Structure formats: structure tokens, C-alpha cells
Amino acid sequence: MLRNLATSLINSRDERIVTTLPKAKELRPFVERAITLSRHAAGLEGNGSEARGVHLRRQAAAFFHAGNFGRGAETGRRGQVVPARTAGVAAVKRLFDEFGERFKDRPGGYTRIIKLGRRAGDGAELAIIELLGNPREAAAEEAARKRTKGGSKKKAAETKSETKDESESEE
């Protein structure tokens, strides 16, 4: 269950999933260990770093259902098409390509849990678990920054016009 939740969290477009609170609390250390492995791989340099990087990828692949990793040909036996890569392989790829670089300088705490309240059907407490620095969060920060810039320009323009009006009325 934790593997499926972790795969869903990492592969989700918004980098967030809604689940029950106990599941989210159990998922947090599971995902953070995998992100830490990708962080270590992103910081590798020097002699033997390639072998160490492969080792870290294999360790992280153990956190997911990462079958189909070493496919050879595009067609299998008797010309049958080999199934597409699993979601676990995609999660490991995204983990090392995107998240390793994003969290390279962050020492820990890559996830956030937000409580939502109780579910209507069975009364289970729901929560959102999300990765920090997700695209939604970045877009919201950008919009807030634009609003404050635009508001300050508008206020500055208003104060300039008021001072001009006062100087004209004094003459």
C-alpha cells in the first residue's frame, strides 16, 4: 500500500494526493527516505560517482514496484509488444531527474500534511500530503508577488498624483 501511495505521490502532476491521515503519516518517512537517496545521487562528484549513483537508484527502486527496468527489445517473444514501463519505473526516473536537483540543498522535510476534516461516508479523517515546492505552490507565490508589485506601483502612482494636486492647489 505504501509503495502504491508513494508512486502516486511522485507521479502525480500536482505532486499531492488526498488520503486518510494515518496513511499520510505513514507515507511521509517512506517518501522522504527515497527523496534523500535521490538528493545524495544529485550531489555525487568525483571518482566512482557513477557506480554510487547506480547503487542509489537501485536502493530507491526498492521503494517502488520498479519492474521492467532493464528491457531489451521493444518486442518480446513471438513478436508480442512488451508492456509499457510501470509507474514505479517512472517514479524512480522522476525522483532522480527532478526531485534530486530540486531538493539538493534542503536537509530534510520534503513533504507537508494538511488536514482536511472527516469524510462523509465513514468519518475517516482526510489529509493532503504534498511535496514542497510543487508547481501549484510556485504559481501561487508568483501571483502573490505580482499582486504586491502591482499594488505598490498603483499606490505610488496615487501618492504622486496627490502630491501634484496639492502643489497645484497651493499655487
PyMOL commands that set and color helices and strands:
alter all, ss='L'
color gray80, all
select helices_A, chain A and resi 2-11+21-42+49-61+77-79+87-102+135-170
alter helices_A, ss='H'
color red, helices_A
select strands_A, chain A and resi 16-20+111-118+125-131
alter strands_A, ss='S'
color yellow, strands_A
deselect
rebuild
show_as cartoon
